[in-house]
């Protein structure tokens, strides 16, 4: 067995089935690169590959922090919306990127049925976007857009922190997602909010990142504007 992984025993709150799912020993993982949108790229196995737990018996899927967060009234919603169509299969082994993709889509389906918070949905979408980045798929852009929409709604309407992300890092992340999607003016505005935030003194690394990403967004915005002016 790969020593970077271990088995976690889980009881499904929907169907009461007991199963095992893999978790990572993060001390044994090797970081390759830290991306500007908080994606940490590892050599081979990554914690986000096992972030979603999937019951092999009924298909109920959620992150570890949300897995037991389901009421008796919500259980029939999962049984009707997911379990009734579910073909039994296990996600308890070493996951391929295709398995990871499928697990996140199942978690998003569960989240939609249970009307989970926009912050939670945004986190799932962003991690799925990162998975597509690992796969080299252009679907990354679609789910990055979905993450941006969800996080923007969460920032406006939901209490902080948003899925453990404090306000300053969240403002930065919204700015960076806008920049990566080519929304340069919006990115400039969000990065400006980061630098001017009253709590920025407690987030030195974020401040440095925001200044650099603001510069990149400004350059890209100016180039885009110049190109549009030169077009006949």
ChimeraX attribute file (.defattr): number of C-alpha atoms within 10 A of each C-alpha:
attribute: neighborCount
match mode: 1-to-1
recipient: residues
	/A:1	6
	/A:2	8
	/A:3	9
	/A:4	16
	/A:5	21
	/A:6	13
	/A:7	13
	/A:8	12
	/A:9	9
	/A:10	18
	/A:11	14
	/A:12	20
	/A:13	17
	/A:14	23
	/A:15	16
	/A:16	12
	/A:17	13
	/A:18	13
	/A:19	19
	/A:20	19
	/A:21	22
	/A:22	22
	/A:23	21
	/A:24	21
	/A:25	13
	/A:26	13
	/A:27	7
	/A:28	11
	/A:29	17
	/A:30	13
	/A:31	13
	/A:32	11
	/A:33	11
	/A:34	11
	/A:35	9
	/A:36	16
	/A:37	17
	/A:38	12
	/A:39	16
	/A:40	15
	/A:41	18
	/A:42	14
	/A:43	10
	/A:44	9
	/A:45	21
	/A:46	21
	/A:47	18
	/A:48	20
	/A:49	22
	/A:50	25
	/A:51	21
	/A:52	26
	/A:53	28
	/A:54	29
	/A:55	28
	/A:56	21
	/A:57	19
	/A:58	22
	/A:59	28
	/A:60	25
	/A:61	25
	/A:62	24
	/A:63	19
	/A:64	14
	/A:65	11
	/A:66	14
	/A:67	20
	/A:68	14
	/A:69	11
	/A:70	13
	/A:71	11
	/A:72	9
	/A:73	8
	/A:74	13
	/A:75	16
	/A:76	13
	/A:77	15
	/A:78	22
	/A:79	17
	/A:80	10
	/A:81	16
	/A:82	19
	/A:83	19
	/A:84	11
	/A:85	11
	/A:86	14
	/A:87	12
	/A:88	11
	/A:89	12
	/A:90	15
	/A:91	21
	/A:92	18
	/A:93	13
	/A:94	17
	/A:95	15
	/A:96	12
	/A:97	15
	/A:98	11
	/A:99	16
	/A:100	22
	/A:101	19
	/A:102	16
	/A:103	25
	/A:104	27
	/A:105	17
	/A:106	20
	/A:107	23
	/A:108	22
	/A:109	19
	/A:110	20
	/A:111	19
	/A:112	13
	/A:113	14
	/A:114	15
	/A:115	10
	/A:116	13
	/A:117	18
	/A:118	23
	/A:119	26
	/A:120	20
	/A:121	23
	/A:122	26
	/A:123	20
	/A:124	26
	/A:125	27
	/A:126	26
	/A:127	22
	/A:128	27
	/A:129	26
	/A:130	25
	/A:131	23
	/A:132	22
	/A:133	15
	/A:134	12
	/A:135	14
	/A:136	10
	/A:137	12
	/A:138	11
	/A:139	15
	/A:140	21
	/A:141	18
	/A:142	15
	/A:143	20
	/A:144	23
	/A:145	19
	/A:146	19
	/A:147	26
	/A:148	22
	/A:149	18
	/A:150	21
	/A:151	28
	/A:152	19
	/A:153	15
	/A:154	22
	/A:155	18
	/A:156	8
	/A:157	12
	/A:158	14
	/A:159	11
	/A:160	14
	/A:161	15
	/A:162	20
	/A:163	17
	/A:164	10
	/A:165	14
	/A:166	11
	/A:167	18
	/A:168	21
	/A:169	21
	/A:170	22
	/A:171	24
	/A:172	26
	/A:173	25
	/A:174	21
	/A:175	30
	/A:176	28
	/A:177	24
	/A:178	21
	/A:179	25
	/A:180	16
	/A:181	15
	/A:182	15
	/A:183	16
	/A:184	24
	/A:185	17
	/A:186	17
	/A:187	29
	/A:188	23
	/A:189	13
	/A:190	23
	/A:191	29
	/A:192	18
	/A:193	17
	/A:194	26
	/A:195	23
	/A:196	12
	/A:197	14
	/A:198	10
	/A:199	12
	/A:200	17
	/A:201	12
	/A:202	10
	/A:203	13
	/A:204	12
	/A:205	11
	/A:206	21
	/A:207	22
	/A:208	12
	/A:209	17
	/A:210	27
	/A:211	16
	/A:212	13
	/A:213	20
	/A:214	26
	/A:215	14
	/A:216	16
	/A:217	26
	/A:218	17
	/A:219	13
	/A:220	17
	/A:221	19
	/A:222	14
	/A:223	12
	/A:224	13
	/A:225	11
	/A:226	11
	/A:227	10
	/A:228	10
	/A:229	9
	/A:230	7
	/A:231	6
	/A:232	4
